[in-house]
């Protein structure tokens, strides 16, 4: 994993930090891959909620995912992904090759997924897809019926097929340039986005009555900011 930090391409109330990271997702599930995700989360937290994280997911397809980790390693991996999923940063995944194993699991927790035309998406596993939390996220993000078709019998999707299923958001010849274009189009506040992301994540499992108070609190926070009051 290689990291670099540069001034972001967007401006808001404070200067956001752009964290650019390359993750070799061809490695099996283990301590090095978990450490890559944890390091990224540390850098996001150090930025204080004003960050944009660009994740370049690289590496070829694994022969088998997750390899041979113990269940305690799987638990640490899932917790690291959840930490990234709830981080106070705008997270953008950039891929231009096979998306399988760790790449797929990281992709599914990112806010925006941009792929090159040569990208492919494969659900790993033998005797059915690997039963990690990627299945949970797929069902929540693309619907139970589409997820069932993919996970029970496996699938090798082209970039355009993955886009049609909303696993990938955009397919473009230059994912990095497209990310820069998106970030330059409007102000981004990672902390505020994290609140809205959480509302979306919780929506499918929360009744209207239970969700109302949390949404009202988020609305009040936004109204106070518009009025120049402390949030």
PyMOL commands that set and color helices and strands:
alter all, ss='L'
color gray80, all
select helices_A, chain A and resi 31-46+71-85+102-107+133-142+144-153+159-164+175-185+190-203+208-226
alter helices_A, ss='H'
color red, helices_A
select strands_A, chain A and resi 2-11+15-24+51-58+90-95+98-99+112-115+120-122+156-158+170-171
alter strands_A, ss='S'
color yellow, strands_A
deselect
rebuild
show_as cartoon
